[in-house]
């Protein structure tokens, strides 16, 4: 087509059309140039309108919004609990960086841009890993009252039956694990691929033994035989007692999925047996021999017979008090007859419980402990200092718990506090002159 051969009117139309195209091209290219450094129309970042704003202007608008990470934890009953970790609480200079969003936008389609709601996943600033620890102290996972320990699948006795109990996941997680996970999440923000949600579900401590473990195969059926058997106790030639059913299974328990006698229950059983069948004091039940016999017979898979031994005088016992373990053990004939948690003195707070070798000097019931600022009634007193009146073993009805670390913060005044049910047995078994050894 020859431009000169066109009529003047067509020449004008052609020039006008070309001019319009050129103008549109200039406007289009200008839009591309402009939106190379500005956000497209209808663009929202973290719900803030940044349309037509530069990266610097958008960052300034977002300064009022603090970057955060919602840490998803497991609650006591398996529900999801959320704790928010505010990144700006660590350092004031932490802020959103919208550069990646600006660079990724399709500037070539600026003229047909649709409304976009975007999330900024990049931040700038500074922080140290050590700072994280101080900001998670109020997080749910550190609340001991809400913690449930994971439990392995285990064999147990219920209603005289051996059952396999399922594993429990619990909600225990190590503090250092959470710190490392949050640190990784913050680093992801700095690298431009952060997320405002951190799910800790896969980081919790898991049971190591599940109910489908091959080690459980056939165990419940085999151990059930031990519960279904009968133990005949020959008290005298004429007098017998039978242990079977619930009375037998109540003396057993599982430890590491092995059936063993329950020492506390066996102690109480022998005490009740001794109390019921003790003679007129001309002869005595050999409690150590009876305990040893029952200890062997209880886990057996077949019927057993145990003979009660009668001896002319009671065995001399020995009481061992272990301060660091907060435990008392009573032995007869080198056989552990009784174990009990205790609360001892603590020299940094009250009087320290005397250490060394002692003997019971005084035993009394319905006594009162008196001091400058206290007057306490006790049912049993077993004094072991030279006078038998200052330091001793006694019940402590004012305490709900014994053992563990109680003595570090709530110690006795130097005596050895025991649960009433335990000292009741010890008071009956021991006597004036019984040796007491107290050591760390």
For each residue, the residues with C-beta under 8 A, 3 or more apart:
1: 5 6
2: 5 6
3: 6 11 14
4:
5: 1 2
6: 1 2 3 10 11 14
7: 10 11
8: 11 12
9: 12 13
10: 6 7 13 14
11: 3 6 7 8 14 15
12: 8 9 15 16
13: 9 10 16 17
14: 3 6 10 11 17 18
15: 11 12 18 19
16: 12 13 19 20
17: 13 14 20 21
18: 14 15 21 22
19: 15 16 22 23
20: 16 17 23 24
21: 17 18 24 25
22: 18 19 25 26
23: 19 20 26 27
24: 20 21 27 28
25: 21 22 28 29
26: 22 23 29 30
27: 23 24 30 31
28: 24 25 31 32 111
29: 25 26 32 33
30: 26 27 33 34
31: 27 28 34 35 107 110 111
32: 28 29 35 36 107 108 110
33: 29 30 36
34: 30 31 37 38 110
35: 31 32 38 39 40 105 107 110
36: 32 33 107
37: 34 54 55 102
38: 34 35 52 53 54
39: 35 43 45 50 51 52 53 54 58 98 101 102 105
40: 35 43 51 105 106 107 110 113 116
41: 51 52 110 113
42: 51 113 114 115 116
43: 39 40 49 50 51 105 113 115 116 118
44: 47 48 49 50 115 116 117 118
45: 39 48 50 58 62 96 98 101 118 119 120
46: 62 65 96 118 119 120
47: 44 117
48: 44 45 58 61 62 65
49: 43 44
50: 39 43 44 45 53 57 58 61 98
51: 39 40 41 42 43
52: 38 39 41
53: 38 39 50 57 58 61
54: 37 38 39 57 58
55: 37 58 59 98 99 102
56: 59 60
57: 50 53 54 60 61
58: 39 45 48 50 53 54 55 61 62 98 102
59: 55 56 62 63 95 96 97 98
60: 56 57 63
61: 48 50 53 57 58 64
62: 45 46 48 58 59 65 95 96 98 120
63: 59 60 95 96
64: 61
65: 46 48 62 96
66: 86 87 88 89
67: 86 87 88 94 95 96 123 189 196
68: 84 85 86 87 196
69: 84 85 87 182 185 186 189 194 195 196 197 198
70: 82 83 84 85 196 197 198
71: 82 83 84 85 139 178 182 198 200
72: 80 81 82 197 198 199 200 201
73: 80 81 82 83 139 140 141 171 173 200
74: 78 79 80 81 169 171 200 201 204
75: 78 79 80 81 140 146 171
76: 79 146 147 148 171
77:
78: 74 75 169 171
79: 74 75 76
80: 72 73 74 75
81: 72 73 74 75 140
82: 70 71 72 73
83: 70 71 73 136 138 139 140
84: 68 69 70 71
85: 68 69 70 71 135 136 182 198
86: 66 67 68 89 135
87: 66 67 68 69 90 91 94 123 125 127 186 189
88: 66 67 91 92 94 95
89: 66 86 135
90: 87 94 127 128 131 132 135
91: 87 88 94 125 126 127 131
92: 88
93: 124 125 126
94: 67 87 88 90 91 123 124 125 126 127
95: 59 62 63 67 88 123 124 125
96: 45 46 59 62 63 65 67 120 122 123
97: 59 100 120 122 123 124 192
98: 39 45 50 55 58 59 62 101 102 120 122
99: 55 102 103 122
100: 97 103 104 121 122 192
101: 39 45 98 104 105 118 120
102: 37 39 55 58 98 99 105
103: 99 100
104: 100 101
105: 35 39 40 43 101 102
106: 40 109
107: 31 32 35 36 40 110
108: 32
109: 106 112 113
110: 31 32 34 35 40 41 107 113
111: 28 31
112: 109
113: 40 41 42 43 109 110 116
114: 42
115: 42 43 44
116: 40 42 43 44 113
117: 44 47
118: 43 44 45 46 101
119: 45 46 196
120: 45 46 62 96 97 98 101 123
121: 100 188 189 192 193 194 195
122: 96 97 98 99 100 189 190 191 192 193 194
123: 67 87 94 95 96 97 120 189 190 194
124: 93 94 95 97 190
125: 87 91 93 94 95
126: 91 93 94
127: 87 90 91 94 131 186
128: 90 131
129: 132 179 183
130: 133
131: 90 91 127 128 134 135
132: 90 129 135 136 179 182 183 186
133: 130 136 137 175 179
134: 131 137
135: 85 86 89 90 131 132
136: 83 85 132 133 139 142 175 178 179 182
137: 133 134 142
138: 83 142
139: 71 73 83 136 142 143 178
140: 73 75 81 83 143 146
141: 73 147 171 173 175 178 200
142: 136 137 138 139 175
143: 139 140 146 147
144: 147
145:
146: 75 76 140 143 171
147: 76 141 143 144 170 171 172
148: 76 168 170 171 172
149: 170 172
150: 167 168 169 170 172 204 205 206 207
151: 154 167 168 170 207
152: 167 207 208 209 210
153: 164 165 166 167 207 209 210 211 213 216
154: 151 164 165 209 254 257
155: 162 163 164 165 216 219 220 223 254 257 259
156: 162 163 164 165 254
157: 160 161 162 163 227 249 252 253 254
158: 161 163
159:
160: 157 227 245 246 249
161: 157 158 224 227
162: 155 156 157 219 220 221 223 224 227 259
163: 155 156 157 158 220
164: 153 154 155 156 211 216 219 220
165: 153 154 155 156 211
166: 153 211
167: 150 151 152 153 207 209 210 211
168: 148 150 151 207
169: 74 78 150 204 206 207
170: 147 148 149 150 151 204 205 207
171: 73 74 75 76 78 141 146 147 148 204
172: 147 148 149 150 204 205
173: 73 141 177 178 200 203 204 205
174: 177 178 205
175: 133 136 141 142 178 179
176: 179 180
177: 173 174 180 181 200 203
178: 71 136 139 141 173 174 175 181 182 200 203
179: 129 132 133 136 175 176 182 183
180: 176 177 183 184
181: 177 178 184 185 198 200 203
182: 69 71 85 132 136 178 179 185 186 198
183: 129 132 179 180 186 187
184: 180 181 187 188
185: 69 181 182 188 189 194 195 198
186: 69 87 127 132 182 183 189 190 194
187: 183 184 190 191
188: 121 184 185 191 193 194 195
189: 67 69 87 121 122 123 185 186 192 194
190: 122 123 124 186 187 194
191: 122 187 188 194
192: 97 100 121 122 189
193: 121 122 188
194: 69 121 122 123 185 186 188 189 190 191
195: 69 121 185 188 198
196: 67 68 69 70 119
197: 69 70 72
198: 69 70 71 72 85 181 182 185 195
199: 72 202
200: 71 72 73 74 141 173 177 178 181 203 204
201: 72 74 204
202: 199
203: 173 177 178 181 200
204: 74 150 169 170 171 172 173 200 201
205: 150 170 172 173 174
206: 150 169
207: 150 151 152 153 167 168 169 170 210
208: 152
209: 152 153 154 167 213 215
210: 152 153 167 207 213
211: 153 164 165 166 167 216
212: 216
213: 153 209 210 216
214: 217
215: 209 219 257
216: 153 155 164 211 212 213 219 220 257
217: 214
218: 221 222
219: 155 162 164 215 216 222 223 257
220: 155 162 163 164 216 223 224
221: 162 218 224 225
222: 218 219 225 301
223: 155 162 219 220 226 227 259
224: 161 162 220 221 227 228
225: 221 222 228 229 301 302
226: 223 229 252 259 298 299 300 301
227: 157 160 161 162 223 224 248 249 252
228: 224 225
229: 225 226 244 248 300 301 302 303 304
230: 242 243 244 248 303 304
231: 242 243 244 248 294 297 298 303 304 305 306
232: 240 241 242 243 303 304 305 306
233: 240 241 242 243 273 305 306 307 308
234: 237 239 240 305 306 307 308
235: 239 240 241 277 308
236: 239 308
237: 234
238:
239: 234 235 236 277
240: 232 233 234 235
241: 232 233 235 273
242: 230 231 232 233
243: 230 231 232 233 247 248 251
244: 229 230 231 247 248
245: 160 248 249
246: 160 249 250
247: 243 244 250 251
248: 227 229 230 231 243 244 245 251 252 298
249: 157 160 227 245 246 252
250: 246 247 262 265
251: 243 247 248 261 262 265 266 269 294 298
252: 157 226 227 248 249 259 260 261 262 298 299
253: 157 259 260 261 262 265
254: 154 155 156 157 257 258 259 260
255: 258 260
256:
257: 154 155 215 216 219 254
258: 254 255
259: 155 162 223 226 252 253 254 299
260: 252 253 254 255 299
261: 251 252 253 265 266 294 295 298 299
262: 250 251 252 253 265 266
263: 266 267 336 339
264: 267 268 339
265: 250 251 253 261 262 268 269
266: 251 261 262 263 269 270 291 294 295 298
267: 263 264 270 271 337 338 339 425
268: 264 265 271 272 421 425
269: 251 265 266 272 273 294
270: 266 267 273 274 287 290 291 294 337
271: 267 268 274 275 425 428 429
272: 268 269 275 276
273: 233 241 269 270 276 277 285 290
274: 270 271 277 278 285 287
275: 271 272 278 428
276: 272 273
277: 235 239 273 274 285 308
278: 274 275 281 284 285
279: 282 283 284 285 310
280:
281: 278 284
282: 279 312
283: 279 310 311 312
284: 278 279 281 310 311 312 313 314
285: 273 274 277 278 279 290 308 309 310 311
286: 289 290 308 309 310 311 315 333
287: 270 274 290 291 315 332 337 429
288: 291 292 315 332 333 334 335 337
289: 286 292 293 309 333
290: 270 273 285 286 287 293 294 306 308 309
291: 266 270 287 288 294 295 335 337
292: 288 289 295 296 335
293: 289 290 296 297 306 307
294: 231 251 261 266 269 270 290 291 297 298 306
295: 261 266 291 292 298
296: 292 293 299 300
297: 231 293 294 300 304 306
298: 226 231 248 251 252 261 266 294 295
299: 226 252 259 260 261 296
300: 226 229 296 297 304
301: 222 225 226 229
302: 225 229
303: 229 230 231 232
304: 229 230 231 232 297 300
305: 231 232 233 234
306: 231 232 233 234 290 293 294 297
307: 233 234 293
308: 233 234 235 236 277 285 286 290
309: 285 286 289 290
310: 279 283 284 285 286
311: 283 284 285 286 314 315
312: 282 283 284
313: 284
314: 284 311 332 431
315: 286 287 288 311 332 333
316: 332 433 434 435
317: 330 331 332 337 429 430 431 434 435
318: 330 331 332 434 435 436 437
319: 328 329 330 331 360 393 426 430 434 435 436 437
320: 328 329 330 331 436 437 439
321: 327 328 342 344 353 416 436 437 438 439
322: 325 326 327 328 329 439 440
323: 326 344 353 355 407 438 439 440
324: 440
325: 322
326: 322 323 341 342 343 344 402 403 404 405 406 407
327: 321 322 339 340 341 342 403
328: 319 320 321 322 338 339 340 341 342 393 416 418 422 426
329: 319 320 322 336 338 339 340
330: 317 318 319 320 336 337 338 339 426 429 430
331: 317 318 319 320 334 335 336 337
332: 287 288 314 315 316 317 318 335 337 429
333: 286 288 289 315
334: 288 331
335: 288 291 292 331 332
336: 263 329 330 331 339
337: 267 270 287 288 291 317 330 331 332 429
338: 267 328 329 330 422 425 426 429
339: 263 264 267 327 328 329 330 336
340: 327 328 329 402 418 419 422 423 426
341: 326 327 328 402 403 404 418 419
342: 321 326 327 328 402 403 416 417 418
343: 326 396 399 402 403 406 407 410 411 412 416 417
344: 321 323 326 353 407 411 412 414 415 416 417
345: 350 351 352 353 407 411 412 413 414 415
346: 349 350 352 407 408 411
347: 350 351 352
348:
349: 346 409 411
350: 345 346 347 411 412 413 414
351: 345 347 413 414
352: 345 346 347 355 414
353: 321 323 344 345 391 412 414 415 416 438
354: 358 385 391 414 438
355: 323 352 438 439 440
356: 437 438
357: 435 436 437
358: 354 384 385 435 436 437 438
359: 384 432 433 434 435 436
360: 319 363 382 383 384 388 430 431 432 433 434 436
361: 383 384 385 386 387 388 432
362: 381 382 383 387 388 389 392 432
363: 360 380 381 382 383 427 430 431 432
364: 367 380 381
365: 379 380 381 427
366: 377 379
367: 364 377 378 380 381 394
368: 375 376 377 378
369: 374 375 376 377 378 381 394 415
370: 374 375
371: 374 375 413
372:
373:
374: 369 370 371 413
375: 368 369 370 371
376: 368 369 398
377: 366 367 368 369 397
378: 367 368 369 381 394 395 396 397
379: 365 366 395 397 420 423 424
380: 363 364 365 367 393 394 395 420 423 424 427
381: 362 363 364 365 367 369 378 392 393 394
382: 360 362 363 392 393 394 423 426 427 430
383: 360 361 362 363 387 388 389 390 391 392
384: 358 359 360 361 388 391 392 393 436
385: 354 358 361 388 389 390 391 392
386: 361
387: 361 362 383 390
388: 360 361 362 383 384 385 392
389: 362 383 385 392
390: 383 385 387 414
391: 353 354 383 384 385 414 415
392: 362 381 382 383 384 385 388 389 415 416
393: 319 328 380 381 382 384 415 416 418 423 426 436
394: 367 369 378 380 381 382 415 416 417 418 423
395: 378 379 380 417 418 419 420 423 424
396: 343 378 399 402 412 417 418
397: 377 378 379 420
398: 376
399: 343 396 402 406 417
400:
401: 404 406
402: 326 340 341 342 343 396 399 406 417 418 419
403: 326 327 341 342 343 406
404: 326 341 401
405: 326 408 409
406: 326 343 399 401 402 403 409 410 411
407: 323 326 343 344 345 346 410 411 412
408: 346 405 411
409: 349 405 406
410: 343 406 407
411: 343 344 345 346 349 350 406 407 408
412: 343 344 345 350 353 396 407 415 416 417
413: 345 350 351 371 374
414: 344 345 350 351 352 353 354 390 391
415: 344 345 353 369 391 392 393 394 412
416: 321 328 342 343 344 353 392 393 394 412 438
417: 342 343 344 394 395 396 399 402 412
418: 328 340 341 342 393 394 395 396 402 422 423 426
419: 340 341 395 402 422 423
420: 379 380 395 397 423 424
421: 268 424 425
422: 328 338 340 418 419 425 426
423: 340 379 380 382 393 394 395 418 419 420 426 427
424: 379 380 395 420 421 427 428
425: 267 268 271 338 421 422 428 429
426: 319 328 330 338 340 382 393 418 422 423 429 430
427: 363 365 380 382 423 424 430
428: 271 275 424 425
429: 271 287 317 330 332 337 338 425 426
430: 317 319 330 360 363 382 426 427 434
431: 314 317 360 363 434
432: 359 360 361 362 363
433: 316 359 360
434: 316 317 318 319 359 360 430 431
435: 316 317 318 319 357 358 359
436: 318 319 320 321 357 358 359 360 384 393
437: 318 319 320 321 356 357 358
438: 321 323 353 354 355 356 358 416
439: 320 321 322 323 355
440: 322 323 324 355
